[in-house]
């Protein structure tokens, strides 16, 4: 039976950690990119594993390899984080001809 995950079980740190680890494939390097310690990164990965019920990444010969679930989460995770980043940084432009302000 597949686990049902709700959005309140995740936060942006977890999503960012997941995507960074997916890109770097190395816990220490991912931690460096995020500006956190390796133990802190390991704790985030443990939380992701708890929420997902999946290891998400397994040790390969040299690098961490994503599980099928991690590969399925990759594109939607990137899209969600990028969309949110764009929305947070979007600035409304003022067009005088269209304004109804007085």
N, C-alpha and C positions, 0 to 999 in steps of 0.2 A: 504494500500500500504506500503510495507516494505521500510525503509529508506536505501539509498545507502551510505555507509561510505567509504571514501577514506583513504589511509594510511597517507596522509598529515594532516588529522584531529587528528591523534594520535601521541603520543611521548612515549618514553620509561618510563618516569615517570608515565604516565597514565596506561600503561600496568602493570608496577610493582605495582602500587597502587591497580589496579583491582585484580591482582592475590593475593596480600597480604590480601586484604579485603575478598576475596573468602576463603582464608585459615583461617583467624582469626575470621571472621564473626562478628567483633566488630570494629567500627571506631577508638576508642581510642587505642585499642591494636594494630591495623594495623598501626596507626600513630607512636606508640612507636617502632614497629619493623623497620619502615622506617626512624626513627630518625627525624620525623617532628612533628609539633603541630597538635592537633586534628582539629582546624579550617582549617589548610592547607590540611589535609586529606579530610575534608568535601568539600573543594573547588575542589579538584581533583575528588571526587565522583560526584559533581555537573557537572563538565566538561564532565565526562564520560556519565552521564545521558543526557546531552545536545547533545553530539555527537551521542549516540545510539538511542535517542528517546524512551528510556526504563528506568524504575527506577533501573534496574539491581539488586538491593537489597532492600528488604522490611523488616521492623521490625517484628521479630517473638516475641514469649513470652520472650525469653532471648537474642537471637542472631539474626543478620541480616540473612535473607534467600535469596538465589539467585533466580532470576526469570528464566524462561526457556531460555531467551536469554543469561543470564550470564552463565548458565550451558553449553550452546552451545559454548560459547567463551572460556571456561576453558581450554580444552585440546589443541586447536590450540594456545592459548595465551602462555601456559606453554612451548609448543614445540618451538615456535618462540623465546621466551626469552632464553631458554636453548641453542638452536642452535646458537644464536647470541653470547651468553656468551662463548661458546666453541670456536667459530671461532675467537673471539677477543683475547682469551688467548692461542690459538694454536701457537706453536713455530716451525718454520722450523728447522729440524735437518740437520746437515751437514754430508754428507756421501762422504768421499774423493774419493772412487772408482767410484762414479757416477758423480762427479763434473767435469765440463768443464771449471772451472775458472783457470786462470793462474797467 
